[in-house]
Amino acid sequence: MKVLVLGSGGREHAFAWKIAQSSKLEKLFVAPGNAGTEELAENVNINPNDFEKVKTFVLENGINMVIVGPEDPLVNGIHDFFLNDENLKHIAVIGPEKAAAQMEGSKDFAKDFMARHKIPTAQYKSITSENLEEGYQFLESLKAPYVLKADGLAAGKGVLIIEDLNEAKNSLEEMIGGMFGSASATVVIEEFLSGIELSVFVLTDGESYKVLAEAKDYKRIGEGDTGLNTGGMGAISPVHFANEEFMSKVEERIIKPTIDGFQKDKTPFVGFVFIGLMKVGNDPFVIEYNVRMGDPETEVVLPRIKSDFLELMVSVADKKLDQFELELDNRTVSTVMLVSDGYPEAYAKGKTITGIDQVSDSIVFHAGTTGKNNEVVTNGGRVIAVSSYGDNLENALTKSFSNAEKIQFEGKYYRKDIGFDLK
C-alpha cells in the first residue's frame, strides 16, 4: 500500500514509525513532515489544508490511504473533499467528515451532542456578544474556579481557568471581543469539575469500535501543573486508576452513546475519537472531544499497540474493525517533551539539536524539527518527545528522563515531574 500521512508533529512521526513496521506498506509519504519522519518516509512540502495540492499529489503517486493527523484539515472538510471528487472517492481517508469533526471544531456543538445523547459532562452555557449578561449571571451561579472555553479551534490554548469572579467576567468579555480571534466569538462557560484527568482513545469505522490504550497527559508548562497551558509536556500509559470497573463505566456511559450518537445524528465518523475525561469520585465525565489522536498521548499509545497498525487502518477503511484482533502491550510507556525556551509564548527556532544519536533504550519522536545544512534544528515550541517502555511507571520515566538529558539544544526545557500524580 501507498500511504500519505498529513501533519508535521510528534503524532505524525509516531504514525510513520508504526506504519513503517507493516509488511503491507509499499511506500510512505508525510506532508509536510519533520526531520524525524524523513528517516522513515518521504517528506512532501504540502500544507495539509491545501486540498487541491493534496489531490494532485495523491493522484500522481497512486496513494491508497490518507491518514489525517491534525484537526484543522478535518474541521475544514478534507474527508468530504475526497468523497465529493470522482477521482478521489475510492481512496480511504482515516478521519471523520466535516459534520462530525465539529465535535472538536465547536465546543458548543460537542456540548449539545452530549446533552442530546445523555453523556455525562459539566453543566454549561454558550455565550456570545448577544447574551453577555446571561454569561455574567451564569458565572455568578457557579462556584470558583470558573472555566471559559473558546468555542472554535485555538491551537490548544483557548481554555481559561480563573479563580476570581470579576476576573472571569472581564475575561469572558475579552474572549468574545477577540482574545482568540474568531475562535472565541462564542464562549462556553463550564462548571469546574474537580478530579483527575485522563484521555481515552477510541477507533471507529462508523459502525463498530475498538478502545485503544488510555493515557494521561500534562498540559501545564510548570512542574506541579503550574503556569500556562501548552499542547502537552508529556504523557503516561496505562493509567493505574483507570481500572476495569472505571473503564466499564466509561464504555457504557460515554463510548457507546458517543458512537451510537454519530449514527443517530447521521454524522459519519471514521477515525479516532479522543475523549478527554475527568474522574470525579469514581465516575467519568467528558471534558472535551477531539476528532484525532492527541499529542503527546500518541507517543505513548502507539508504542503500546502490538498489532500491525496499517492492517488496523485497513480494517477501519473496509468497515471490518469488528473482525480485527487488537493486541496491546501491557508495559508502561512514558513520554517526556523537550520544548523551546519561551514556549508556549514566543520562542526562537533554528537551534541546532545534538545528542539524538546518543539515546538508547528510548524512542525519539520529533515534534518541531527540520533539517538544515545536514543538521537537525528546532522548528517549533515542542521539539522532541522521548518515549520509553518500562515494567512499571518509575522504570519507564527513569529511561525517558535519562535520555532527555542526552539531547541538547539552546534553551531546552522539560518537566522533570511527569507522572508525579500517578506514583
Secondary structure as the mmCIF struct_conf table of DSSP 4:
data_model
#
loop_
_struct_conf.conf_type_id
_struct_conf.id
_struct_conf.beg_label_comp_id
_struct_conf.beg_label_asym_id
_struct_conf.beg_label_seq_id
_struct_conf.end_label_comp_id
_struct_conf.end_label_asym_id
_struct_conf.end_label_seq_id
STRN STRN1 LYS A 2 GLY A 7
BEND BEND1 GLY A 9 GLY A 9
HELX_RH_AL_P HELX_RH_AL_P1 GLY A 10 ILE A 19
TURN_TY1_P TURN_TY1_P1 ALA A 20 GLN A 21
TURN_TY1_P TURN_TY1_P2 SER A 23 LYS A 24
BEND BEND2 GLU A 26 GLU A 26
STRN STRN2 LYS A 27 PRO A 32
TURN_TY1_P TURN_TY1_P3 ALA A 35 GLY A 36
HELX_RH_3T_P HELX_RH_3T_P1 THR A 37 GLU A 39
TURN_TY1_P TURN_TY1_P4 LEU A 40 LEU A 40
BEND BEND3 ALA A 41 ALA A 41
STRN STRN3 GLU A 42 ASN A 43
TURN_TY1_P TURN_TY1_P5 PRO A 48 ASN A 49
HELX_RH_AL_P HELX_RH_AL_P2 PHE A 51 GLU A 60
TURN_TY1_P TURN_TY1_P6 ASN A 61 GLY A 62
STRN STRN4 MET A 65 VAL A 68
BEND BEND4 PRO A 70 PRO A 70
HELX_RH_AL_P HELX_RH_AL_P3 GLU A 71 VAL A 75
TURN_TY1_P TURN_TY1_P7 ASN A 76 GLY A 77
HELX_RH_AL_P HELX_RH_AL_P4 ILE A 78 LEU A 83
TURN_TY1_P TURN_TY1_P8 ASN A 84 ASN A 84
TURN_TY1_P TURN_TY1_P9 GLU A 86 HIS A 90
BEND BEND5 ILE A 91 ILE A 91
STRN STRN5 ALA A 92 ILE A 94
BEND BEND6 GLY A 95 GLY A 95
HELX_RH_AL_P HELX_RH_AL_P5 LYS A 98 GLY A 105
HELX_RH_AL_P HELX_RH_AL_P6 LYS A 107 ARG A 116
TURN_TY1_P TURN_TY1_P10 HIS A 117 LYS A 118
STRN STRN6 THR A 121 THR A 121
STRN STRN7 TYR A 124 ILE A 127
HELX_RH_3T_P HELX_RH_3T_P2 SER A 129 ASN A 131
HELX_RH_AL_P HELX_RH_AL_P7 LEU A 132 SER A 141
BEND BEND7 LEU A 142 LEU A 142
HELX_LH_PP_P HELX_LH_PP_P1 LYS A 143 LYS A 143
BEND BEND8 ALA A 144 PRO A 145
STRN STRN8 TYR A 146 ALA A 150
BEND BEND9 ASP A 151 GLY A 152
TURN_TY1_P TURN_TY1_P11 ALA A 155 GLY A 156
STRN STRN9 VAL A 159 ILE A 162
BEND BEND10 GLU A 163 GLU A 163
HELX_RH_AL_P HELX_RH_AL_P8 LEU A 165 GLU A 174
HELX_RH_PI_P HELX_RH_PI_P1 MET A 175 MET A 179
TURN_TY1_P TURN_TY1_P12 PHE A 180 PHE A 180
HELX_RH_3T_P HELX_RH_3T_P3 GLY A 181 SER A 184
BEND BEND11 ALA A 185 THR A 186
STRN STRN10 VAL A 187 GLU A 190
HELX_LH_PP_P HELX_LH_PP_P2 GLU A 191 SER A 194
BEND BEND12 GLY A 195 GLY A 195
STRN STRN11 ILE A 196 THR A 204
BEND BEND13 GLY A 206 GLU A 207
STRN STRN12 TYR A 209 VAL A 211
STRN STRN13 ALA A 215 ALA A 215
STRN STRN14 LYS A 216 ASP A 217
STRN STRN15 ARG A 220 GLY A 222
TURN_TY1_P TURN_TY1_P13 GLU A 223 ASP A 225
STRN STRN16 THR A 226 ASN A 229
BEND BEND14 GLY A 231 GLY A 231
BEND BEND15 MET A 233 MET A 233
STRN STRN17 GLY A 234 SER A 237
BEND BEND16 PRO A 238 PRO A 238
TURN_TY1_P TURN_TY1_P14 HIS A 240 PHE A 241
BEND BEND17 ALA A 242 ALA A 242
HELX_RH_AL_P HELX_RH_AL_P9 GLU A 244 VAL A 250
HELX_RH_PI_P HELX_RH_PI_P2 GLU A 251 ILE A 255
HELX_RH_AL_P HELX_RH_AL_P10 LYS A 256 LYS A 264
TURN_TY1_P TURN_TY1_P15 ASP A 265 LYS A 266
STRN STRN18 GLY A 271 VAL A 280
TURN_TY1_P TURN_TY1_P16 GLY A 281 ASN A 282
STRN STRN19 ASP A 283 ASN A 290
BEND BEND18 VAL A 291 ARG A 292
TURN_TY1_P TURN_TY1_P17 ASP A 295 GLU A 297
HELX_RH_AL_P HELX_RH_AL_P11 THR A 298 VAL A 301
HELX_RH_3T_P HELX_RH_3T_P4 LEU A 302 ARG A 304
STRN STRN20 ILE A 305 ILE A 305
BEND BEND19 SER A 307 SER A 307
HELX_RH_AL_P HELX_RH_AL_P12 PHE A 309 ALA A 317
TURN_TY1_P TURN_TY1_P18 ASP A 318 LYS A 319
HELX_RH_3T_P HELX_RH_3T_P5 LEU A 321 GLN A 323
STRN STRN21 LEU A 328 LEU A 328
BEND BEND20 ARG A 331 ARG A 331
STRN STRN22 THR A 332 VAL A 339
TURN_TY1_P TURN_TY1_P19 ASP A 341 PRO A 344
BEND BEND21 GLU A 345 ALA A 346
STRN STRN23 THR A 352 ILE A 353
STRN STRN24 THR A 354 THR A 354
HELX_RH_3T_P HELX_RH_3T_P6 ILE A 356 GLN A 358
BEND BEND22 ASP A 361 SER A 362
STRN STRN25 ILE A 363 HIS A 366
BEND BEND23 ALA A 367 GLY A 368
STRN STRN26 THR A 369 LYS A 372
TURN_TY1_P TURN_TY1_P20 ASN A 373 ASN A 374
STRN STRN27 GLU A 375 THR A 378
BEND BEND24 GLY A 380 GLY A 381
STRN STRN28 ARG A 382 GLY A 390
BEND BEND25 ASP A 391 ASN A 392
HELX_RH_AL_P HELX_RH_AL_P13 LEU A 393 LYS A 406
STRN STRN29 GLN A 408 GLN A 408
TURN_TY1_P TURN_TY1_P21 GLU A 410 GLY A 411
STRN STRN30 TYR A 413 TYR A 413
TURN_TY1_P TURN_TY1_P22 LYS A 416 LEU A 422
#
